[in-house]
Amino acid sequence: MTKKTNKDSPEEVIETTVGETVEKSDKNSEIFSRVFYTILFAIIGWVTLYVFAVVVIIQFGFLLITGQVNTNLKGFNKEVGLFLFDLIKYLSFQSNEKPFPFRDWPYDEKANKKNKSELNESDVVKVSK
């Protein structure tokens, strides 16, 4: 069944059949769902970025006081950084996979097996005096 609208009407319906109407409503619900999750994850991202920055500042405090980085904070910030990476990929439409809580949290297991630029626990950070 074809439906045409009056030319004075601002809306234009080209061809609407039962199947196309269902597809359009499904597509609209997907778009509104994506908009909702994008706004939600953008807010979560800003809060997470502040938490990440505070942990970095605390890590610098540990480095200045003890001369070494705190391994617990290092692991936590690694996982938070990977979460932010996934979140940015979702927000920038690079991925359709939603980050945590729609995905498992231990990002450390799913990260690349070995990153050459990563500091190991045995690596010493030298502080110039």
C-alpha positions in Angstrom: 0.0 0.0 0.0 1.4 3.4 -1.0 0.7 6.5 1.0 1.4 10.0 -0.3 1.0 13.2 1.7 -0.2 16.6 0.7 2.6 18.9 -0.6 1.7 21.5 2.0 2.6 19.0 4.7 6.2 19.2 6.0 6.4 15.5 6.5 6.9 13.3 3.5 6.0 9.6 3.5 7.3 7.9 0.4 6.2 4.3 0.6 4.9 2.7 3.7 4.0 -0.9 3.9 3.6 -3.0 7.0 7.2 -4.4 6.7 8.8 -1.0 6.1 7.0 0.5 9.0 8.3 -2.1 11.3 11.8 -1.7 10.0 11.7 2.1 10.4 10.3 1.8 14.0 13.1 -0.7 14.8 15.7 1.6 13.3 14.3 4.5 15.2 14.4 2.6 18.5 18.0 1.6 17.8 18.9 5.2 17.1 17.2 6.4 20.3 18.8 3.6 22.2 22.2 4.7 20.9 21.6 8.3 21.7 20.6 7.4 25.3 23.7 5.2 25.8 25.9 7.8 24.2 24.7 10.4 26.6 24.9 8.1 29.6 28.4 6.8 28.7 29.6 10.4 28.0 28.6 11.4 31.6 30.2 8.2 33.0 33.3 8.9 30.9 33.7 12.4 32.4 33.4 11.1 36.0 35.8 8.2 35.2 38.3 10.6 33.7 38.4 12.6 36.9 38.9 9.5 38.9 41.7 8.5 36.6 43.3 11.9 37.0 43.1 11.7 40.8 44.7 8.3 40.9 47.5 9.6 38.6 48.1 12.5 41.1 48.2 10.0 44.0 50.6 7.8 42.1 52.9 10.8 41.6 52.7 11.3 45.4 53.8 7.7 46.0 56.6 8.2 43.5 57.9 11.3 45.2 57.6 9.9 48.7 58.8 6.3 48.2 60.6 6.5 44.9 58.5 3.7 43.4 55.1 3.4 41.9 52.3 1.7 43.8 51.5 -1.6 41.9 47.9 -1.7 43.1 47.2 1.8 41.8 49.1 1.0 38.6 46.8 -2.0 38.0 43.7 -0.1 38.8 44.6 2.8 36.5 45.5 0.3 33.7 42.0 -1.2 33.9 40.3 2.3 34.2 42.4 3.4 31.1 41.2 0.4 29.1 37.6 1.1 30.2 38.0 4.7 29.0 39.5 3.4 25.7 36.5 1.1 25.1 34.2 3.9 26.1 35.8 6.4 23.7 35.6 3.7 20.9 31.8 3.4 21.6 31.2 7.1 21.8 33.1 7.8 18.6 31.2 5.0 16.7 34.4 3.0 16.2 32.7 0.1 17.9 29.1 -1.0 18.6 30.1 -3.0 21.7 29.1 -1.3 24.8 31.7 -1.1 27.6 31.2 -2.2 31.2 28.5 -3.0 32.6 27.5 -4.6 29.3 30.9 -6.3 29.2 33.0 -8.1 31.7 35.0 -5.8 34.0 38.4 -7.5 34.3 39.8 -5.6 31.3 43.3 -6.8 32.2 42.6 -10.3 31.0 41.2 -9.1 27.7 44.0 -6.6 27.0 46.8 -7.2 24.6 49.0 -10.0 26.0 52.2 -7.9 26.1 52.6 -4.3 25.3 56.3 -3.3 24.8 55.8 0.2 26.1 54.3 -1.0 29.3 56.3 -0.8 32.6 56.7 -4.1 34.3 56.8 -4.6 38.1 60.5 -5.2 37.9 61.1 -1.9 36.0 62.5 0.9 38.1 61.3 4.4 37.5 64.3 6.8 38.0 63.6 10.1 39.5 66.1 12.9 38.8 67.1 14.9 41.8 
